[in-house]
Amino acid sequence: WRIRLRWVILAFIPSSLMLGVTTFITTDIASVPLLWILPLAIFVGTFILVFARKPLLSEKQGVQSFHTMLVVMIFITIITSYMKMHPFVVVGVHFILFFFAALVCHAALVKARPVASRLTEFYLLMSLGGALGGVFNAIVAPVLFVAPIEYGLVLCLAALVPFSDRHDQGLGYYLNSIRISFQNRGVDALFGYSIIAFIAVAFLAFFAFVLSGPNIKFFCGVAIAGLLISLNKNRWSFTAMLAIVLMFFPLGFTWGNGQFENILHRDRNFFGPLKVIDTYQGERILLHGTTNHGAQALDKKYRLTPISYYHENSALRDVIRYYDVQKGVQNFAVLGLGIGVTACFTHEGRSYDFFEIDRDVAEIAQSPEYFTYLSDCGSPYNIILGDARLTMAERPSGLYDLILSDVFSSDNIPIHLITREAIKMYMTKLRNDGALLFHVSNNYLDIESVIANIADDLGIPHLARL
């Protein structure tokens, strides 16, 4: 049963990592098939390589390459906690890391396969492990963890996969070292060095987490990488230090780097992690994934004054001022509720239809305990739950004076909401003198040029403003 469990675990790790790296990559970039297919191709490709008659890498080379990429990933993660890095660099590092992780696990799986008479059981349990990896990431982890920590956890589990090297000591070695230390009042050299390294990594990770500045982050990243490399031949030491760093710099979300005074609400669902947080700057913000999805001032004097993306000199304000001088009934459609800031652009006869797919976001925005734009600004509004493109298609033609598309999942804009076909449909829902607005800010994608090209193709006059 120990051998059977090993088969299941070695199949579980790459399957879970495939989904973990896919989620990590698509959280802030885009949920597009290209970024789904590449991890799957890597996953299948490593199977081909390990079952080949002549392996691409030896077992030792594979593990060393995997550990090296873990060190590179940790360094990149620390650096990008303060400054943005080119997406191709981040994506490339995580894809290469996943390749070696899957290669190591699948190689160990092939090495552990039984004689031909028991291969049916082997392949059955291997398939079970792969299925459990999918179940863990898609169903179990969102229930167990309010933050997406499963990717980092399974990377640590992958780092524990043993390899054939005389320097690689097991956990029993460390437990035995502790026993000998108490008996002889001494400390084994390697064990003592490991303890010092753990303390140093914890101190450096905390130092890099609390203090900002690229120079500090770079120095701490280099020092941590050096300590990881120095103990990479022992998987227990290496994994323990890896877990310490990932505790401070988790993959796919942020603790706040000391900017948050109080966390009022934390939750997670199919669409990602949600947090309602008070900052030291006197703001209450809704964080979805890694991105601010709306802010409200805590000072009662400015509590109903739109800030953040919708401040006094924002591009949206220019459009709102035009409609403020118009008379009569005005119907506004907002794709993406956020915290309902636009409801405070009040005007006689103006009402709002908010299109929101995430029920939890709707509940947070309507709760005066967290935000009061919807409850106190006084604009009539209606929240329509569901995919914005599908629910918008059901609305009557020529209904809206203004349609604002401000839909993001973390920093990832759903691509199907900015296609040529979607924009054509939106135009049918506008009155003859209506306007269609898109929020196009993004850390990785040039959304503005996409919208401009579609507008040119459809013959729609268009304007962009920072």
Disulfide bonds with the S-S distance in Angstrom:
Cys344-Cys377 1.43
